[in-house]
Amino acid sequence: MRHAAAPTAAAAPDPRAAGILVPLLVGCLVAVLLGVYGSLHEPTGFSINIIGFSTGAYAKAWLATLAALLGVVQVLSARIMYSRHGAPAWISTLHRWSGRVAVLLTVPVVVHCLFALGFGTYSTRVLVHSLLGCVFYGAFVAKMLSLTRRGLPNWALPVFGGLVFTALIVVWLTSAVWLFGAKGLHT
């Protein structure tokens, strides 16, 4: 005769998880505000241009490509920092500065996208690009806010960092890689 298994107590929620709400909510607010602004703002059609680039689109594509490469440095350096073997002292400096430079490289890109183009919905590629551009900045804000909070679950920072990286790569794929494939790889 088989006996029914004794009921088990439900796993108690992690009390540290509540601390994630502020970074998460502020990050969501930033993403939504960027999307709303981009969709309500009348695009100017004017683009940025940086000396050395043939068009604003190529300036954006190359800046985004550099940011994506630095995003890879971010992932690799984070992996080393959180490995069980210990990391060289310079890895955390590399991680911080590669992240700072990557985000700074995206600023002229997002300014151009928001002011010149707005939030695009006219194709699936552009819609995904617009959505993930907003998610990128929202996740970035959430990650930065979570750095200063004590007592967060151990998974919070890697999840926010992974979301920042994933959004950046999808934005890069739907813009720079698309442009290079459609119009050629030049400046």
MIKE-729596 format. One line per field, with one value per atom (N, C-alpha, C): atom name; z, y, x. Coordinates in steps of 0.1 Angstrom, whole numbers. Layout:
% MIKE-729596
atomo <- c(CA_...);
zz <- c(Z_...);
yy <- c(Y_...);
xx <- c(X_...);
% end
This chain:
% MIKE-729596
atomo <- c(N_CA_C_N_CA_C_N_CA_C_N_CA_C_N_CA_C_N_CA_C_N_CA_C_N_CA_C_N_CA_C_N_CA_C_N_CA_C_N_CA_C_N_CA_C_N_CA_C_N_CA_C_N_CA_C_N_CA_C_N_CA_C_N_CA_C_N_CA_C_N_CA_C_N_CA_C_N_CA_C_N_CA_C_N_CA_C_N_CA_C_N_CA_C_N_CA_C_N_CA_C_N_CA_C_N_CA_C_N_CA_C_N_CA_C_N_CA_C_N_CA_C_N_CA_C_N_CA_C_N_CA_C_N_CA_C_N_CA_C_N_CA_C_N_CA_C_N_CA_C_N_CA_C_N_CA_C_N_CA_C_N_CA_C_N_CA_C_N_CA_C_N_CA_C_N_CA_C_N_CA_C_N_CA_C_N_CA_C_N_CA_C_N_CA_C_N_CA_C_N_CA_C_N_CA_C_N_CA_C_N_CA_C_N_CA_C_N_CA_C_N_CA_C_N_CA_C_N_CA_C_N_CA_C_N_CA_C_N_CA_C_N_CA_C_N_CA_C_N_CA_C_N_CA_C_N_CA_C_N_CA_C_N_CA_C_N_CA_C_N_CA_C_N_CA_C_N_CA_C_N_CA_C_N_CA_C_N_CA_C_N_CA_C_N_CA_C_N_CA_C_N_CA_C_N_CA_C_N_CA_C_N_CA_C_N_CA_C_N_CA_C_N_CA_C_N_CA_C_N_CA_C_N_CA_C_N_CA_C_N_CA_C_N_CA_C_N_CA_C_N_CA_C_N_CA_C_N_CA_C_N_CA_C_N_CA_C_N_CA_C_N_CA_C_N_CA_C_N_CA_C_N_CA_C_N_CA_C_N_CA_C_N_CA_C_N_CA_C_N_CA_C_N_CA_C_N_CA_C_N_CA_C_N_CA_C_N_CA_C_N_CA_C_N_CA_C_N_CA_C_N_CA_C_N_CA_C_N_CA_C_N_CA_C_N_CA_C_N_CA_C_N_CA_C_N_CA_C_N_CA_C_N_CA_C_N_CA_C_N_CA_C_N_CA_C_N_CA_C_N_CA_C_N_CA_C_N_CA_C_N_CA_C_N_CA_C_N_CA_C_N_CA_C_N_CA_C_N_CA_C_N_CA_C_N_CA_C_N_CA_C_N_CA_C_N_CA_C_N_CA_C_N_CA_C_N_CA_C_N_CA_C_N_CA_C_N_CA_C_N_CA_C_N_CA_C_N_CA_C_N_CA_C_N_CA_C_N_CA_C_N_CA_C_N_CA_C_N_CA_C_N_CA_C_N_CA_C_N_CA_C_N_CA_C_N_CA_C_N_CA_C_N_CA_C_N_CA_C_N_CA_C_N_CA_C_N_CA_C_N_CA_C_N_CA_C_N_CA_C_N_CA_C_N_CA_C_N_CA_C_N_CA_C_N_CA_C_N_CA_C_N_CA_C);
zz <- c(0_0_0_-9_-10_-1_5_13_6_8_1_8_0_5_14_24_34_27_30_24_29_20_23_24_32_34_21_17_6_9_0_2_6_16_20_10_7_-2_4_-5_0_4_17_22_15_9_2_-11_-16_-29_-30_-18_-18_-21_-18_-21_-36_-44_-58_-65_-58_-63_-67_-59_-63_-76_-77_-90_-101_-99_-110_-114_-105_-108_-115_-110_-116_-130_-132_-145_-155_-150_-159_-162_-152_-155_-165_-165_-175_-188_-189_-202_-208_-200_-205_-209_-201_-204_-217_-219_-232_-244_-242_-253_-255_-244_-246_-252_-248_-254_-269_-272_-285_-294_-289_-298_-298_-288_-289_-295_-294_-299_-315_-321_-335_-340_-347_-351_-360_-358_-365_-379_-380_-392_-393_-384_-384_-377_-382_-376_-371_-362_-358_-369_-369_-378_-371_-371_-365_-375_-374_-384_-387_-399_-403_-407_-405_-410_-421_-431_-442_-439_-430_-426_-411_-406_-392_-389_-399_-397_-395_-402_-401_-388_-384_-371_-360_-360_-350_-351_-363_-364_-358_-361_-356_-340_-336_-321_-314_-320_-314_-315_-326_-327_-316_-314_-303_-289_-287_-275_-273_-284_-283_-280_-286_-283_-268_-263_-249_-240_-245_-238_-237_-247_-246_-235_-235_-224_-211_-210_-197_-193_-202_-198_-194_-202_-199_-186_-183_-171_-159_-160_-150_-146_-157_-155_-147_-150_-143_-129_-127_-113_-104_-110_-101_-102_-107_-108_-94_-91_-78_-76_-87_-86_-83_-81_-78_-91_-91_-103_-100_-111_-109_-105_-98_-93_-104_-116_-126_-133_-131_-138_-134_-121_-117_-123_-125_-131_-146_-153_-167_-168_-159_-160_-158_-148_-146_-158_-163_-174_-187_-190_-202_-203_-191_-190_-192_-185_-186_-201_-207_-221_-230_-228_-236_-236_-224_-222_-228_-226_-232_-247_-253_-267_-272_-264_-268_-267_-260_-258_-271_-279_-292_-301_-299_-307_-302_-289_-284_-287_-286_-288_-303_-312_-326_-328_-322_-324_-318_-306_-300_-308_-311_-316_-332_-339_-353_-359_-352_-357_-349_-336_-327_-325_-319_-317_-329_-336_-349_-348_-355_-355_-369_-379_-393_-399_-391_-395_-382_-383_-371_-366_-375_-371_-363_-368_-362_-349_-348_-336_-325_-329_-319_-315_-324_-321_-312_-314_-305_-291_-291_-278_-270_-276_-269_-266_-274_-270_-257_-255_-242_-231_-234_-224_-219_-229_-226_-215_-217_-208_-194_-195_-183_-175_-181_-175_-169_-177_-172_-159_-159_-147_-135_-138_-127_-122_-131_-127_-119_-123_-116_-102_-101_-88_-79_-85_-76_-71_-77_-72_-59_-56_-43_-32_-35_-25_-19_-6_2_4_4_8_-4_-16_-28_-30_-36_-39_-48_-46_-54_-69_-73_-88_-94_-86_-91_-101_-96_-105_-118_-117_-130_-139_-134_-142_-149_-141_-147_-157_-154_-163_-176_-175_-186_-195_-189_-196_-204_-197_-204_-216_-214_-225_-236_-233_-243_-251_-244_-251_-260_-255_-264_-276_-275_-287_-296_-292_-301_-308_-300_-306_-317_-314_-324_-336_-334_-345_-354_-348_-356_-361_-359_-365_-372_-365_-371_-381_-376_-384_-396_-394_-405_-415_-411_-420_-427_-420_-427_-438_-435_-444_-456_-454_-464_-473_-467_-474_-475_-468_-469_-456_-455_-443_-446_-444_-446_-435_-435_-426_-433);
yy <- c(-12_0_12_22_34_45_52_63_76_85_98_105_112_120_131_133_143_157_165_179_186_193_201_216_222_237_244_254_262_269_270_278_292_296_310_320_331_340_347_350_356_370_373_387_398_394_404_408_400_403_416_420_432_444_444_455_457_447_448_457_459_466_480_488_502_502_495_496_491_481_475_485_491_501_514_519_530_527_515_511_510_504_503_517_526_540_547_545_551_546_532_526_531_532_536_551_559_574_576_569_570_566_555_551_560_566_575_588_593_605_603_592_589_587_583_581_594_602_615_627_626_637_637_648_649_648_638_637_648_653_665_661_648_644_648_657_661_650_647_636_642_634_638_634_640_636_639_630_632_632_640_642_628_624_612_601_604_595_601_593_598_603_596_600_598_604_602_587_580_566_558_561_554_558_570_574_566_565_557_543_537_523_519_528_525_528_538_540_528_523_512_499_498_486_486_498_499_496_501_499_484_477_463_455_459_452_454_466_469_461_459_450_436_431_418_418_429_430_430_436_436_422_414_401_392_393_385_389_402_407_404_404_400_386_378_363_360_368_366_371_382_388_378_372_363_348_346_332_328_315_310_311_314_313_327_337_350_357_370_378_387_390_399_413_421_434_443_442_452_448_437_433_442_445_453_467_472_485_484_474_472_471_464_462_476_484_497_506_507_516_512_499_495_497_496_499_514_522_537_541_537_541_536_523_518_526_530_538_552_558_571_571_560_558_558_553_552_565_575_587_595_597_604_595_582_574_575_575_576_590_600_614_615_610_610_602_590_582_588_594_600_613_622_635_634_627_627_617_605_595_591_593_589_574_570_556_550_542_537_524_523_511_506_512_509_496_488_475_467_454_446_449_451_454_467_477_490_490_483_482_475_464_457_466_473_482_493_499_509_504_493_487_483_477_472_484_495_507_512_513_517_508_495_485_486_488_490_501_512_523_520_514_511_500_490_480_486_495_501_509_517_524_515_504_494_488_485_479_489_501_511_513_514_516_503_492_480_479_485_485_491_501_508_503_493_487_475_474_463_453_440_430_425_428_423_408_401_387_386_375_373_373_370_369_382_392_405_412_414_421_414_401_394_394_394_394_408_419_432_434_429_431_423_411_403_409_416_423_435_442_454_448_438_432_427_420_414_425_435_446_454_456_463_455_442_434_433_432_432_446_457_470_471_466_467_458_446_438_444_451_457_470_475_488_487_486_486_474_462_451_451_456_457_467_479_489_484_477_472_462_454_444_449_460_466_476_483_494_493_483_481_486_480_483_494_506_517_528_539_549_560);
xx <- c(8_0_9_6_14_8_17_13_15_6_7_19_26_37_32_40_36_36_27_27_40_46_58_54_61_58_63_55_59_72_81_93_90_97_94_100_93_99_112_121_134_131_133_130_138_150_158_152_143_137_129_124_116_125_138_147_149_146_148_137_126_114_118_125_128_136_148_155_146_139_130_120_113_102_108_119_125_130_136_141_129_118_106_100_101_96_104_117_126_123_122_119_106_96_83_83_89_90_98_108_116_107_99_90_79_73_62_68_79_85_88_94_98_86_74_62_54_55_47_54_68_76_76_74_74_89_93_107_111_123_128_134_138_145_159_164_178_186_197_206_219_225_238_248_259_270_282_291_304_315_324_335_341_343_349_339_326_315_307_303_297_282_276_262_260_250_246_243_237_234_247_257_270_277_276_281_274_261_253_257_259_262_276_286_299_300_293_292_285_275_268_276_284_293_304_309_319_313_301_293_291_287_284_297_308_321_324_322_325_315_303_293_298_305_311_322_330_340_333_322_314_311_305_301_313_324_336_342_343_349_340_327_318_320_321_323_336_346_359_358_351_350_342_332_323_328_339_344_349_349_354_369_376_390_396_388_393_398_397_400_412_419_430_424_432_427_422_428_425_411_406_394_382_381_369_370_383_385_381_385_382_367_360_345_339_342_336_338_351_354_348_348_342_327_321_306_304_312_310_312_322_325_314_309_299_286_282_270_272_284_286_286_290_290_275_266_252_245_250_243_240_250_246_237_238_229_214_212_198_193_201_197_192_200_196_183_182_170_158_159_147_143_152_149_146_155_154_144_143_135_122_123_112_111_100_97_91_98_93_85_74_66_63_69_66_71_79_83_86_87_90_104_113_127_128_121_122_114_103_96_104_110_119_130_136_147_143_131_126_123_117_113_126_135_147_156_156_163_159_145_140_143_142_145_160_169_183_185_180_182_175_163_156_164_169_177_190_196_208_206_195_191_189_182_179_192_201_214_222_222_230_224_211_205_207_207_209_223_233_247_248_240_241_232_224_214_221_220_225_213_217_208_199_203_196_199_190_193_205_213_225_223_211_208_204_202_196_206_218_228_231_234_236_223_212_200_199_200_200_211_223_234_232_226_223_212_202_192_198_207_213_221_229_237_228_217_208_202_197_190_200_212_222_225_227_230_218_206_195_193_195_195_206_218_229_225_220_216_206_196_185_188_201_204_218_229_242_244_241_243_233_221_212_217_222_227_239_249_261_257_247_242_235_227_219_227_236_243_258_263_278_285_297_305_315_311_320_317_324_322_314);
% end
